[in-house]
Amino acid sequence: MTDGTGAAKAVEAAVETAVESAADAAGNWARAGRSAGIAGAAIGVVAAGAAAGVAIERLTVGRGMRRKARLALDAAGPFGTLRGTPGTAIAEDGTALYYEVDEPGETAPGPEDDGPGKGGTATAKTDKNARAARGGKNARPAQDGQAGAQGGFRKRLLSALGRRSAAPTVVFCHGYCLSQDSWHFQRGALRGTVRTVHWDQRSHGRSARGHAQMDGTEPVTIDLLGRDLKAVLDAAVPQGPIVLVGHSMGGMTVMALADQFPGFVAERVVGVALIGTSAGRLSEVAFGLPSLGVKAFHRFAPGVLKALGAQSEIVERGRRATADLFAGLVKRYSFGTPKDVDPGVARFAERLIEATPIDVVAEFFPAFAVHDKTEALVAYDTLPALVLAGDRDLITPADHSQTIGELLPAAELVCVDGAGHLVMLERPELVNDHLVTLVERASAGSRSSRSARA
C-alpha cells in the first residue's frame, strides 16, 4: 500500500499535470485568434480552477472508463426527455423561436429521438439502469423521489387552481448556454396540471441561429431577448393570465420584457419567478477567482471569446479533446456541492452546456456586462413573486438576488444553502415546492382580479 507521503506526491503531480493541460488548452484556443494571446491567460485562470478535481479523478478512473460512464449515463438517464406540442414564434428579425406547450390533463407527445435526452422516457428497467448509472445508493434522494413528489405538487395545484379558467399559463425562460430542457424537473412537477410553455432562446436548443447576428446587423442584447419573449407570448399565450419563470439570462429576459412592455405586464402577468439571476452589476462578479484573475477575465474574456468564435471548428475539436476538464468546469460553476450531485444530473448539465457552439457563447457574452434592469423591476413590484438563488452561486451571486428581493415587496426571497447556479437541477424538490406556492398565490390573485372586474 502506498504510504501517505507517496499518495500526496501522486496527487500533487497529477494536479500539476492537469493545470499544465488546462493552460496548454487555453493557450491553443487563444492562438486560434491573432491577438488573443494575453486573453488566453484569463481563460486559463478559470480552467485551472477545475483542474485539481479532474486530476484527483484521474488517479483512480481511467479515461476509457470515464468515457464509458458518460455513454451509460447518456443512454439511461431520462433527463431532458419530456416533450410537448411544438410551435414556432417569429422574432422581429425573422429568427424562428421554438417552443413547446404542455396542456393540463392531456397526454403529452413522447420524446424525440434526436432530443437532448435521446433514449426515451425511462421504463422500469431503464429507470433501474439509470439509478445504477447515476450512482446507485449514493444518488440524491431528491432525484429518486421525484415521482412521489410530483404527485404531491399536482394535488396541491389542482386544489388551489379551482376554476380552470382562472389558471395561469406558466412560461419558462432558460439561461445562457442552456435550453428549455434545463427545466426538466419543474416541467415534470407541473405536467398535466397547469398549462406550461417552454421555449428556447435564439441560437440555443431547437431555435434557429439569430438572423441579425448571422447578418451582422445587430448584436445580441438583453432587450432583444425581451422582445423575443414577447413574440413567444403572443404566439403561445394569446390570452389569459401568465406566470413568468426565468433562470439566469432567462430572468434578465423577463426583466427586459417589463422594461419594454410595461402595459402588457400590467394586463397579463400575474406572477414572476426570478431564479439565480441578476438585475445588473455583472461586470463586478468575481466567479470565485482571485482578484488578479477577475480583472484579467473581465478585461480580456470578450476578446478571447470573439477570437475563439471566429475559429469555431478548431475550438470545438479542442473542447472535445479536453472533455474531462470541461466536465470539471461545469461541475464547479453549476453546483454548490458537486460531490453530492447525482452524476446523471451533472452529466445532463454538461451536455446542455456543451451543445452551445463557441460562436454563440461569444455572441451573447458581451450583453451581460451592460445589462442593467434594476428600474424595470417596478413593473413586478405588486405581483406575487419568487426570488431564489443558491448561496454558492459563482455566476450570479446570491447578493444579486437579495437586491432584487428588496425591490419586490411581494416577493418570497429564498437563499438555498449549499446550492450553486443550476439550483433547479441541484435542488429540484425545493425549487418545485416554492414554484408551486407561487402558482397558487398567482392563481388566487388572478381569481380576485377577475371577481373585482366582474
ZIMONOR-V278494 format. One record per residue. RES is the residue in three letters. NEAR is the number of other C-alpha atoms within 10 Angstrom. Layout:
# ZIMONOR-V278494
RES|NEAR ; RES|NEAR
This chain:
# ZIMONOR-V278494
MET|5 ; THR|8 ; ASP|7 ; GLY|9 ; THR|9 ; GLY|11 ; ALA|13 ; ALA|12 ; LYS|11 ; ALA|16 ; VAL|18 ; GLU|15 ; ALA|14 ; ALA|21 ; VAL|22 ; GLU|16 ; THR|15 ; ALA|24 ; VAL|23 ; GLU|15 ; SER|18 ; ALA|24 ; ALA|22 ; ASP|14 ; ALA|22 ; ALA|26 ; GLY|19 ; ASN|17 ; TRP|26 ; ALA|27 ; ARG|19 ; ALA|19 ; GLY|18 ; ARG|9 ; SER|13 ; ALA|21 ; GLY|19 ; ILE|15 ; ALA|24 ; GLY|27 ; ALA|21 ; ALA|24 ; ILE|24 ; GLY|22 ; VAL|21 ; VAL|21 ; ALA|21 ; ALA|23 ; GLY|19 ; ALA|24 ; ALA|26 ; ALA|20 ; GLY|19 ; VAL|21 ; ALA|24 ; ILE|17 ; GLU|17 ; ARG|17 ; LEU|13 ; THR|8 ; VAL|11 ; GLY|10 ; ARG|13 ; GLY|9 ; MET|10 ; ARG|14 ; ARG|13 ; LYS|11 ; ALA|17 ; ARG|17 ; LEU|14 ; ALA|17 ; LEU|25 ; ASP|21 ; ALA|17 ; ALA|26 ; GLY|28 ; PRO|25 ; PHE|26 ; GLY|24 ; THR|20 ; LEU|24 ; ARG|20 ; GLY|20 ; THR|13 ; PRO|15 ; GLY|16 ; THR|17 ; ALA|22 ; ILE|15 ; ALA|20 ; GLU|13 ; ASP|14 ; GLY|12 ; THR|20 ; ALA|24 ; LEU|26 ; TYR|22 ; TYR|24 ; GLU|18 ; VAL|21 ; ASP|26 ; GLU|18 ; PRO|17 ; GLY|11 ; GLU|12 ; THR|11 ; ALA|16 ; PRO|12 ; GLY|13 ; PRO|19 ; GLU|15 ; ASP|11 ; ASP|9 ; GLY|16 ; PRO|21 ; GLY|23 ; LYS|18 ; GLY|19 ; GLY|21 ; THR|20 ; ALA|16 ; THR|12 ; ALA|9 ; LYS|9 ; THR|17 ; ASP|16 ; LYS|14 ; ASN|18 ; ALA|23 ; ARG|21 ; ALA|17 ; ALA|22 ; ARG|25 ; GLY|15 ; GLY|15 ; LYS|10 ; ASN|13 ; ALA|19 ; ARG|18 ; PRO|11 ; ALA|16 ; GLN|21 ; ASP|15 ; GLY|11 ; GLN|16 ; ALA|11 ; GLY|10 ; ALA|17 ; GLN|21 ; GLY|14 ; GLY|13 ; PHE|21 ; ARG|19 ; LYS|11 ; ARG|16 ; LEU|20 ; LEU|15 ; SER|10 ; ALA|17 ; LEU|22 ; GLY|14 ; ARG|11 ; ARG|12 ; SER|12 ; ALA|19 ; ALA|27 ; PRO|27 ; THR|26 ; VAL|25 ; VAL|22 ; PHE|25 ; CYS|26 ; HIS|25 ; GLY|23 ; TYR|17 ; CYS|20 ; LEU|23 ; SER|26 ; GLN|24 ; ASP|25 ; SER|24 ; TRP|23 ; HIS|18 ; PHE|23 ; GLN|21 ; ARG|23 ; GLY|19 ; ALA|27 ; LEU|23 ; ARG|24 ; GLY|17 ; THR|22 ; VAL|21 ; ARG|20 ; THR|24 ; VAL|25 ; HIS|27 ; TRP|29 ; ASP|26 ; GLN|31 ; ARG|24 ; SER|24 ; HIS|27 ; GLY|23 ; ARG|17 ; SER|19 ; ALA|16 ; ARG|17 ; GLY|24 ; HIS|18 ; ALA|15 ; GLN|17 ; MET|11 ; ASP|9 ; GLY|9 ; THR|9 ; GLU|13 ; PRO|16 ; VAL|19 ; THR|18 ; ILE|24 ; ASP|21 ; LEU|20 ; LEU|22 ; GLY|23 ; ARG|19 ; ASP|25 ; LEU|26 ; LYS|23 ; ALA|18 ; VAL|27 ; LEU|17 ; ASP|13 ; ALA|15 ; ALA|22 ; VAL|21 ; PRO|10 ; GLN|12 ; GLY|15 ; PRO|23 ; ILE|26 ; VAL|24 ; LEU|24 ; VAL|23 ; GLY|23 ; HIS|28 ; SER|22 ; MET|27 ; GLY|28 ; GLY|27 ; MET|28 ; THR|29 ; VAL|30 ; MET|30 ; ALA|28 ; LEU|24 ; ALA|25 ; ASP|20 ; GLN|16 ; PHE|16 ; PRO|16 ; GLY|12 ; PHE|13 ; VAL|20 ; ALA|14 ; GLU|11 ; ARG|17 ; VAL|25 ; VAL|29 ; GLY|29 ; VAL|28 ; ALA|24 ; LEU|28 ; ILE|30 ; GLY|30 ; THR|27 ; SER|29 ; ALA|22 ; GLY|19 ; ARG|15 ; LEU|19 ; SER|15 ; GLU|11 ; VAL|16 ; ALA|19 ; PHE|16 ; GLY|17 ; LEU|15 ; PRO|10 ; SER|10 ; LEU|11 ; GLY|19 ; VAL|19 ; LYS|16 ; ALA|17 ; PHE|24 ; HIS|18 ; ARG|14 ; PHE|18 ; ALA|21 ; PRO|20 ; GLY|20 ; VAL|29 ; LEU|27 ; LYS|21 ; ALA|24 ; LEU|26 ; GLY|23 ; ALA|16 ; GLN|18 ; SER|19 ; GLU|14 ; ILE|14 ; VAL|22 ; GLU|18 ; ARG|10 ; GLY|15 ; ARG|18 ; ARG|12 ; ALA|12 ; THR|14 ; ALA|15 ; ASP|22 ; LEU|25 ; PHE|21 ; ALA|19 ; GLY|24 ; LEU|20 ; VAL|20 ; LYS|22 ; ARG|20 ; TYR|21 ; SER|24 ; PHE|26 ; GLY|24 ; THR|15 ; PRO|19 ; LYS|10 ; ASP|12 ; VAL|23 ; ASP|24 ; PRO|23 ; GLY|26 ; VAL|20 ; ALA|23 ; ARG|23 ; PHE|24 ; ALA|23 ; GLU|20 ; ARG|18 ; LEU|20 ; ILE|20 ; GLU|19 ; ALA|14 ; THR|17 ; PRO|17 ; ILE|22 ; ASP|20 ; VAL|22 ; VAL|20 ; ALA|21 ; GLU|20 ; PHE|19 ; PHE|16 ; PRO|18 ; ALA|16 ; PHE|18 ; ALA|15 ; VAL|13 ; HIS|19 ; ASP|17 ; LYS|20 ; THR|16 ; GLU|12 ; ALA|19 ; LEU|18 ; VAL|16 ; ALA|20 ; TYR|23 ; ASP|17 ; THR|14 ; LEU|21 ; PRO|26 ; ALA|29 ; LEU|25 ; VAL|26 ; LEU|28 ; ALA|32 ; GLY|28 ; ASP|22 ; ARG|23 ; ASP|26 ; LEU|20 ; ILE|20 ; THR|27 ; PRO|23 ; ALA|26 ; ASP|15 ; HIS|18 ; SER|25 ; GLN|17 ; THR|15 ; ILE|22 ; GLY|22 ; GLU|13 ; LEU|16 ; LEU|21 ; PRO|15 ; ALA|16 ; ALA|24 ; GLU|16 ; LEU|19 ; VAL|19 ; CYS|17 ; VAL|19 ; ASP|13 ; GLY|16 ; ALA|22 ; GLY|30 ; HIS|27 ; LEU|27 ; VAL|25 ; MET|24 ; LEU|26 ; GLU|27 ; ARG|22 ; PRO|19 ; GLU|22 ; LEU|13 ; VAL|22 ; ASN|21 ; ASP|17 ; HIS|17 ; LEU|22 ; VAL|19 ; THR|20 ; LEU|22 ; VAL|30 ; GLU|23 ; ARG|18 ; ALA|26 ; SER|29 ; ALA|18 ; GLY|17 ; SER|24 ; ARG|18 ; SER|13 ; SER|13 ; ARG|10 ; SER|9 ; ALA|8 ; ARG|7 ; ALA|6
